[in-house]
Each structure stands twice: as C-alpha cells, then as structure tokens.
C-alpha cells in the first residue's frame, strides 16, 4: 500500500485475509512507526519514535495484550514494563526515571492495584 505522495504506507503478507509474518507501517514521510510480527493469532507489535528508536513492545495473544508490555523513552532507555493477561494488568508494573533508576513498583491482580512503592531519584522509598 502506498500514500498518495507515492511513499510506502504498509508492507506485509496475508494468508486467507489475515496478516502473517512481519507487517510494517510507515508515516507519510516514509519513516517506520510500527512493526508487527504475526504467527497465527499471536503477535508482537513494536512501535517506533520518529527517530527510529523503539517506543514500545506489546505482545498479543489472540489479539489481547498478554505478557510483558514495554515502553521506552526516546533516548532508548526503558520507561516502563508491565505484565498483562488478556488486556488486563496482572502482575508487576515497574516504571523508571530516564536515567534507568526505578521510580515505581506496583503489583496488580486482575487489573486492581494491590501494592505500590515509589522511589526518589536516589533510590530511597518515598513515604506514602
């Protein structure tokens, strides 16, 4: 598929009307912003910043977020990682400062926050 300006919009393979293998999506300037890897009903979607660095990785099982979803700062450092099951937070979610130090650790059970600990930039727990 192509945009009206002739730039590539999307590339990928289909089998019986469903995406299979690697699918890539591009913006109107020809810069990749999303790459998805499909295998049957499961896939992993990778989202990119305009600078080409990874913005996020989202594992999908039967079209639902399942597994560890990761988001990154535009400098490439990890911003957060969270465990999902069937599109619902279920497990540990960690958030990080841009320097890579832990900012927050939250435990979820079936989408409900169970515990949360926040840290300052020196790694000291913040009283809540």
C-alpha positions as CSV (number, residue, x, y, z in Angstrom):
1,X,0.0,0.0,0.0
2,X,1.2,3.5,-0.8
3,X,0.2,7.0,0.2
4,X,-1.0,9.5,-2.5
5,X,2.5,11.0,-2.4
6,X,3.9,7.7,-3.6
7,X,5.6,6.8,-0.2
8,X,5.2,3.3,1.2
9,X,2.4,3.1,3.7
10,X,2.3,-0.6,4.6
11,X,4.1,-3.8,3.7
12,X,3.4,-7.3,4.8
13,X,2.0,-10.7,3.8
14,X,-1.5,-12.0,4.2
15,X,-2.9,-15.6,4.3
16,X,-6.6,-16.1,3.9
17,X,-7.2,-12.5,4.6
18,X,-5.2,-12.3,7.8
19,X,-1.8,-10.8,8.4
20,X,1.1,-13.2,8.7
21,X,4.8,-12.7,9.3
22,X,6.2,-9.2,9.6
23,X,3.9,-6.2,8.9
24,X,5.5,-2.7,8.7
25,X,3.6,0.6,8.8
26,X,5.2,3.9,7.6
27,X,4.2,7.5,8.1
28,X,3.6,9.9,5.1
29,X,7.4,10.7,5.1
30,X,8.4,7.1,4.8
31,X,9.5,6.6,8.4
32,X,8.6,3.4,10.0
33,X,6.3,3.8,13.1
34,X,5.1,0.3,13.7
35,X,6.2,-3.3,13.1
36,X,4.2,-6.3,14.0
37,X,5.1,-9.9,13.9
38,X,2.2,-12.3,13.4
39,X,2.1,-16.0,13.9
40,X,-1.4,-17.5,13.8
41,X,-3.5,-15.5,16.3
42,X,-0.4,-14.3,18.3
43,X,1.8,-11.4,17.5
44,X,4.2,-8.8,18.9
45,X,3.8,-5.2,17.9
46,X,6.7,-2.9,18.0
47,X,6.1,0.9,17.9
48,X,8.8,3.4,16.9
49,X,9.6,7.0,17.6
50,X,10.3,9.3,14.6
51,X,14.0,8.9,15.3
52,X,13.7,5.2,14.5
53,X,14.2,4.0,18.1
54,X,11.7,1.7,19.7
55,X,8.8,3.4,21.6
56,X,7.1,0.2,22.8
57,X,6.7,-3.5,22.5
58,X,3.4,-5.1,23.0
59,X,2.9,-8.9,23.0
60,X,-0.5,-10.1,21.8
61,X,-2.2,-13.5,22.3
62,X,-5.5,-13.9,20.4
63,X,-5.5,-10.2,19.8
64,X,-5.2,-9.3,23.5
65,X,-2.2,-7.9,25.3
66,X,-0.7,-10.8,27.2
67,X,2.8,-10.9,28.6
68,X,5.3,-8.1,29.4
69,X,4.5,-4.8,27.6
70,X,7.5,-2.4,27.5
71,X,7.6,1.3,26.8
72,X,10.8,3.3,26.2
73,X,12.0,6.9,26.4
74,X,13.1,8.4,23.1
75,X,16.7,8.0,24.3
76,X,16.2,4.2,24.2
77,X,16.1,3.7,27.9
78,X,13.3,1.6,29.4
79,X,10.4,3.8,30.7
80,X,8.1,1.0,32.0
81,X,7.4,-2.7,31.9
82,X,4.1,-4.2,32.9
83,X,2.7,-7.7,32.9
84,X,-0.7,-8.2,31.2
85,X,-3.1,-11.1,30.9
86,X,-6.0,-10.7,28.5
87,X,-5.7,-6.9,28.2
88,X,-5.6,-6.5,32.0
89,X,-2.7,-5.6,34.2
90,X,-1.9,-8.7,36.2
91,X,1.4,-8.8,38.0
92,X,4.3,-6.3,38.4
93,X,4.5,-2.9,36.7
94,X,7.8,-1.1,37.0
95,X,8.4,2.5,36.0
96,X,11.8,4.1,35.6
97,X,13.4,7.5,35.6
98,X,15.2,8.4,32.3
99,X,18.5,7.5,34.0
100,X,17.3,3.9,34.4
101,X,16.6,4.1,38.2
102,X,13.3,2.6,39.4
103,X,10.7,5.2,40.1
104,X,7.7,3.0,41.0
105,X,6.9,-0.7,41.5
106,X,3.2,-1.6,41.5
107,X,1.6,-5.0,41.8
108,X,-1.8,-5.7,40.1
109,X,-4.2,-8.6,40.4
110,X,-6.9,-8.7,37.7
111,X,-6.5,-5.0,37.0
112,X,-6.7,-3.9,40.6
113,X,-3.8,-2.2,42.2
114,X,-2.6,-4.3,45.2
115,X,0.6,-2.6,46.3
116,X,2.6,0.4,45.2
117,X,6.1,1.7,46.2
118,X,7.6,4.9,44.8
119,X,11.3,5.8,44.9
120,X,13.1,9.1,44.6
121,X,15.9,9.6,42.2
122,X,18.4,8.3,44.8
123,X,16.6,5.0,45.2
124,X,15.1,5.9,48.6
125,X,11.5,4.8,49.2
126,X,9.0,7.7,49.3
127,X,6.6,7.5,52.3
128,X,3.0,7.3,51.3
